[in-house]
Amino acid sequence: MSMKLSLISCIVPVFNGERYLRETLDSILAQTYRPLEVIVVDDGSTDGTAAVVTQYGARVRYLSQPNSGPATARNLGLVAALGEFTAFLDADDLWHPEKIARQITRFHKRPEIELCFTGFKNFWMPELAEEESRYQGHPLAGPQSAWSICTLLARRVAFEKFGNFHDGAREFENMTWFLRAVEQGAVIDVLSDLLMYRRLHPNNISRQYGMNGFFPVLKAWRDYQRKRSDG
């Protein structure tokens, strides 16, 4: 391949993620694409998160901040990132080994793209076996809608153009950022491939915060989908 390969910055915000973080980092380091930089932003963890990251040595950069939420952690990662492209993965989720490679191929084919998403699939931890059984045949158990911060690969300049994660209800900053980018004319592409796996466990943030603050975001999301189908 004669073209210069772009550095991809992979940002992982984490709060007390000792249990799952190793699997998450391994799934990033198993990517078939290179070069990558991996940046873990510790959001004030009180468990063994820092010790997990230390085991990776120079392969993973470690930053820390007082507990301020995942959006602030992602913003800190953006400031430190050196890559031409940026991706995010939560500290309990996983990537398919070809996730970055397939997305960067799409960017090369369509240079006008600013944001690229993929499909993803949920999986349950063993302690939630009863919940998993209850959702068999439910849409939640099948391929999921392409929007997820953990499937995003974005040109670094997109964050200069559309801003960072700052203006949403706590835990919904990702969606409000995406909708803001849409309103400003972001060029978006979506791969149907299932390239991210979202772990469902008892401590998911969505379980902790429930629907509080979500309804305005949901309305904006539905408005976006309606405009997209009409267009």
N, C-alpha and C positions, 0 to 999 in steps of 0.2 A: 504494500500500500504506500503510495508515494506522498499522499497528503500528510501534513503535520497532525499528529494526534493531540487533541485538546486535553488538558488536565481537567478532571472532574473532581469537584469538592463535594464530599459526602458528609453531611452534618447530622449528628446524632444527639438530640437533647435527651437528658436522662435525669430522673429523680428516683433515688432508691431502686435502681434497676439491676442490682447484683444478680438476681435469679436468672434473668433472660439475656443480659447484655452480651455475654460471650457468644451466644448463638447468633445474635444480631450482627456483631462485628465480624464473625466468621463468614456470614453470608455476604458481607460487603467485600471482604478480602478474597472471597472465592469468585468474584466477578471475572469474566473472561476478558473484560476490557481493561486496558492500562493506557495512560497513567491515571492513578487515583490518589487523592489525599483524603484521609479519614480524620474528622474532627469530632471529638466527643465533648459536649458542653454539659458539665455536671451542675445541675440546678439545685445546689445545696443539699446533696444527699447525705444521709447519716448512716448508711450501711457500708458495705464493702465495694461500692461502685469504683472508687478510685483505685483500689487494689486490683480489680479486674483489668482496668485499662493499663495499669503499669506492666502487666504481663506481656503486653504487645510491643513494648519498647518503642522504637522510632517509627513503627508502622502506623501508630495512632497518635495524633496530637490531643492533649488533654487541656481543656480550659474549665474554669469553675466560676460560679457566681453565687451570691446569696439567693435563696429560693424566691423566684420571681415569676415562675410559670414557663411553659414550653415555648411560647412565642418570643419572650425575651431571650431565652436560650438560643433559639434559632437566629435571632438578630445578632447575638454575639458571635455565633458561628459565621454569619455572613461577613461581619467585619474582618474576621481572621482569614477567611477563605481566599485562596490564590487562584482558583480554577476559572477557566472560561465558562464552564457550566457548573451548576449547583444542583445537588439532589439531597433529599432529606429522608431519614428513616428513623422511626420511633424505636426506642430501646427494647421493645418487646416484639417487634415484627421482623420479617425476613424478606430478602430479595431472591428471586430466581437468579441463577448464575449468569444468565444472558441479559438481564434487565437493562443495564447501562449500554451494552453493546447494541442491542436492538434499537434503543432510542437514539443513540448517537448516529446510527445508520440512517434513521429517518431525518435527522437534522441535516445530514450531508445531502440527502435527496431533495429536501425542501429547505433551502437556506433561509427562507422568510419566517420559518417557525420560531416563536419565542418560548412557548411552553409546550411540553409533551407529557401526556399522561398515559397510563396503561390500565388494563383491568386488574382486579385482585380477587382473592378468595379468603374467606374467614376460616380459621380452624380453632378448635376448642381444646383447652387443656384437660387432662384426665379428670380433675376434680369437678369439672362442669359436664361430665358425661350425661347427666340427666337432662341438662339444658340442650346439649347437642342432639340428644335423641328427640326431644320435643320439637326441635326445629328441622328435623328431616323432612324434605319436601318443601320447605319454606324458602322464599327467595333469599333469606339471609344465609342459607347454606350453599347457595349456588354462586355463579360468577357475579361480581359486583360492578356497579356503576364505575366508570373510569375515574371520577374525581376522588382523589385522596392525596394528601400532601406527601405520603410515602411512596406514591407512584410518580411524582413529578420529577422531570428533568427540565431545568430552565437555563436559558442563557443568563450569565451573570448580569448583563446589562438590563435584564428585565426588572431586577430589584432597584436599579438606579432609576428606571423609567416609571415603575408602578409603586415604588416605596417598599417598606418592609412590613413585618407583621405587627401592627400597632393599634388598630382601631376597631377591634371587634369585642363582643362579650367574651370574657375569659373562657378559654377552651374552644372558641369558635373563630379565632383570629385567622386560621387557615382559610376557612370558607369566605370570610369577608374580604381577605386579601385577593382571593381568586375572583370574586365578583367585582371588586374594584378594578382589577386588571381587565376583565371582560368589558366593563363600562368604558375603559380607556382604549379599547380596540386591540387587545392582545391577540396575536396570531397563534392559534391553538391547534394542536393535532393530538389525536387519540389512537393508541394502539389497542386493538381488542385482546391481545395476548394477556394471559394472566401471569404477571411478572412480580407480584408482591403478595405476601401471605400475612394476613392480619390475625394476630393471636388474641383469642378471647379468653380472659381469665378473671378471677374475682376482683382484681384491682384495676381494671380498665378505667381510664379517666371518665369515659362516657357514663360508667355506672355511678361514679362519685358525684358528678354534677347534674345528672339527669337531663331534663329538658329545659331547665332554667336558662333563659336568654336565647333559646334556640329558635323560637317561633319566628321572630323577624328575619333570621338568617334563612330559615326554611322557605319563607315567602319569597325572599329575594332569589333563592335557588330555583324555585318553581317558575318565577318570572323569567329567569335566564333560560331555563329549558324550553319554555313556551316560545321565547323569541328565537331560539335556535331552530326549533321545529318549524316555525313560521317562515324563517329565512331560508 
